[in-house]
Amino acid sequence: MTKLTLEEKIAKASETAIKKAEKDGLDAKATQDAIDTAVQKVKDADAKASETEDNVYNVESPVKGFCGIGAAGVNFAYGKAEVKEGWVLDWYRNHGYTVTKK
């Protein structure tokens, strides 16, 4: 499955909103409101996904192959974990873990 671009997601959401508006018998103003709402939801979801992806780091344990729960409840599998930025990331850096931007 290919990842859709923001423009493709907006087009698909708009098309879906139009079809639903026609089915529900909405007038032009209500249809435009439905389209605007659908587009805003897509934009908000895209912004949130981008924000989340930008703040994720890979953490590698000094104990190769470690599987279990580390500091702050971070789950490690085969010596690796993903951590969002924050104090816990600094903790791992200061305790001998390798931290790299995802």
Phi, psi and omega per residue, in radians:
M1 nan 2.293 -3.126
T2 -1.543 2.648 3.126
K3 -1.434 2.233 -3.134
L4 -1.368 2.543 3.041
T5 -1.330 2.891 3.118
L6 -1.033 -0.718 -3.140
E7 -1.099 -0.697 3.119
E8 -1.171 -0.688 3.103
K9 -1.117 -0.717 3.122
I10 -1.132 -0.763 3.128
A11 -1.075 -0.745 -3.139
K12 -1.159 -0.746 3.124
A13 -1.128 -0.696 3.121
S14 -1.115 -0.785 3.129
E15 -1.062 -0.765 3.121
T16 -1.104 -0.732 3.131
A17 -1.119 -0.697 3.119
I18 -1.118 -0.806 3.134
K19 -1.063 -0.728 3.134
K20 -1.167 -0.702 3.127
A21 -1.105 -0.728 3.096
E22 -1.098 -0.761 3.134
K23 -1.095 -0.680 -3.117
D24 -1.465 -0.087 3.104
G25 1.250 0.591 -3.123
L26 -1.336 2.609 3.080
D27 -1.366 3.117 -3.044
A28 -1.057 -0.747 -3.125
K29 -1.117 -0.818 -3.140
A30 -1.140 -0.635 3.095
T31 -1.109 -0.792 3.128
Q32 -1.108 -0.679 3.092
D33 -1.079 -0.720 3.125
A34 -1.125 -0.719 3.106
I35 -1.117 -0.820 -3.141
D36 -1.038 -0.730 3.124
T37 -1.118 -0.774 -3.138
A38 -1.104 -0.749 -3.141
V39 -1.131 -0.740 3.138
Q40 -1.116 -0.670 3.096
K41 -1.084 -0.724 3.121
V42 -1.122 -0.784 3.139
K43 -1.103 -0.742 3.121
D44 -1.098 -0.767 3.136
A45 -1.119 -0.691 3.132
D46 -1.159 -0.730 3.124
A47 -1.119 -0.724 3.137
K48 -1.150 -0.728 3.124
A49 -1.114 -0.723 3.126
S50 -1.139 -0.729 3.141
E51 -1.100 -0.750 -3.133
T52 -1.139 -0.781 -3.128
E53 -1.138 -0.611 -3.101
D54 -1.212 -0.405 -3.032
N55 -1.865 0.377 -3.112
V56 -1.884 2.384 -3.130
Y57 -2.185 2.642 3.022
N58 -1.595 2.311 3.095
V59 -2.072 2.244 3.137
E60 -2.004 2.203 -3.110
S61 -1.235 2.545 3.032
P62 -1.210 -0.299 3.078
V63 -1.655 1.762 -3.080
K64 -1.050 2.348 3.090
G65 1.412 0.121 -3.124
F66 -1.083 2.240 3.040
C67 -2.127 2.156 3.138
G68 2.732 -2.890 -3.089
I69 -1.834 2.213 3.125
G70 -1.713 -2.844 3.136
A71 -0.978 2.494 3.108
A72 1.057 0.422 3.067
G73 1.308 0.348 3.135
V74 -1.311 2.223 -3.132
N75 -1.523 2.139 3.090
F76 -1.827 2.425 3.039
A77 -2.263 2.098 3.124
Y78 0.957 0.670 3.064
G79 1.462 0.094 -3.088
K80 -2.279 2.619 3.105
A81 -2.630 2.848 3.025
E82 -1.990 2.357 -3.083
V83 -2.346 2.392 3.022
K84 -1.372 2.705 -3.091
E85 -1.106 2.697 -3.137
G86 2.588 -2.942 -3.065
W87 -1.054 -0.617 -3.083
V88 -1.134 -0.547 3.095
L89 -1.118 -0.748 3.081
D90 -1.113 -0.665 3.118
W91 -1.031 -0.842 3.141
Y92 -1.094 -0.733 3.105
R93 -1.024 -0.762 -3.077
N94 -1.318 -0.151 -3.115
H95 -2.011 0.440 2.984
G96 1.510 0.197 3.091
Y97 -1.547 2.614 3.065
T98 -1.560 2.187 -3.114
V99 -2.074 2.182 3.104
T100 -2.334 2.640 3.100
K101 -1.189 2.372 -3.136
K102 -1.283 nan nan
